[in-house]
Amino acid sequence: MLNSLRKKGKLTKEDIDKFLKNLKMVLLASDVGFDVVRVFIKDVRKKLEEANIEKSISPVDQLTKIVYDEMREILGQPVPLKLKPGKLTQILLVGLQGSGKTTTAGKLAYYIKKKLRKSPILVAADTYRPAAAQQLRTLANEVDAGFYSMVKEDGTLDIDGYKKFIRGTLYDVAIIDSAGRMHVDEELMEEIKQLHEALQPDYVFLVADAMLGQEAVDIADAFHKALPISGVILTKVDGDTRGGAALSLRYVTGVPIYFMGMGEKVDALEPFDPDEISARILDLGSAKAFMERIKELEKKLKELERKGKKVKAEKIEDFTLEDLLVQFEAISDGDFVGGLLSSLPGGRQMMQGVDEEEMNTRLKHFKAILQSMTPYERKHPEVLDASRKRRIAAGSGTSVQEVNQLLKQYKQMKKAMKTLSKMMKRGRFPSVIPPSFLGGGGIK
């Protein structure tokens, strides 16, 4: 989005108009609500005019800063969870069915126990989903938290029974998992309002799916009008989620985002990071997502090492096709490479036009080519003459052209690995296949 502008000296009004149009498309593609995008673009345009950016010596840097600062202003600062010392803190979780509310309750209990060193109890209050109480009980056992169900056999809530029970315990935090529906309706809101009135919780957290896009705005607005929402927990932020819903939720409710769900495991809940979300939305890359992919690959490489397959190269210049085959075996499909590319600055833009199915096919072909070579050939690719290449192509069901392509990209890869090695601040070679190898980044 900014690369074309960097080539210019000063920016014209037409350049700025084009940039704002592209920015609008980026925000919409990142799942930011339409009304929020409209207001955001309007505010950015006003600030650009006030800054007189057309006469700036370094207009692109100033433009980037204005956009980033505006986004950070909306997203706000991280807010820590404050518990009442010596007293029970009650947290009511609300949200639609499928938002990850029950799972988030378990993650929050784990966070409170491990990070805050307090004793949590998970409380079931979902009268519409019978399996929710059992799921919550299982999570309580997994994170070593207490468990209590308010739901009676007739499907109603025994709030008085809960109050009597909790008074006789020493728990620091009660996390209450309320009912959810597929859609916001009057009956759901009325039940949650009654539960809120009876419990008077210290926090009411709206659990929202980061992938909902425009719908997130409508959901947040409905809950915010019905309840005094304290904050938001954004779920499913892991993987390639762009996180635009965070901007919408914050803009509509005005309440802080406390946590982000970064994966399926109980320890995958992190305090909200506005810088991370801003970078994702603006396609500036995600260091966290990048490192998650690297850790995922390194875990698979260790599993292969236990089976006797190991990357033996200590230095980039010693990296052979034998080592490359081990890396290929650690990658199940091209989705890993696509995800890795998406986590780099400008990655989403680079991924446009990249066919993931084609990437998967290329991965399979390259693995077949490497497996058709002898161990000596993989260690000494310089011996691969025309005759050997024809034999390898026939044995792998590919073409000589593809064999040559693999060898060419192997050389390019070693150069790319030096760049990645610096990025990861390591002296040894990074255990990752550059995305360009399978078709990402425009290298074919």
Buried (B, 14 or more C-beta within 10 A) or exposed (E): BBEEBEEEEEBEEEBBEBBBEBBBEBBBBBBBBBEBBEEBBEBBBEBBEEBEBBEBEEBBEBBBEBBBEBBBEBBBEBBEBEBEEEEBBBBBBBBBBEBBBBBBBBBBBBBBBEEBEBBBBBBBBBBBBEEBBEBBBBBBEEBEBBBBBBBEEEEEBBBEEBEEBBEEEEBBBBBBBBBBBEEBEEEBBEBBEEBBEEBEBBBBBBBBBBBBBBBBBBBBBBBBEBBEBBBBBBBBBBBBBBBBBBBBBBBBBEBBBBBBBBBEEBEBBBBBBBBBBBBBBBBBBBEBBBEBBBEBBBEBBEEBEEEEBBBEBEEBEEBBBBBBBBBBBBBEBBBBBBBBBBBBBBBBEBBEEBEBEEBBBBBBBBBBBBBBBEEEBBBEBEEBEEEBBEBBBEEBEBBBEBBEBBBEBBEEBBEBBEEBBEEBEEEEBBBBBBBBBBBBBEBE
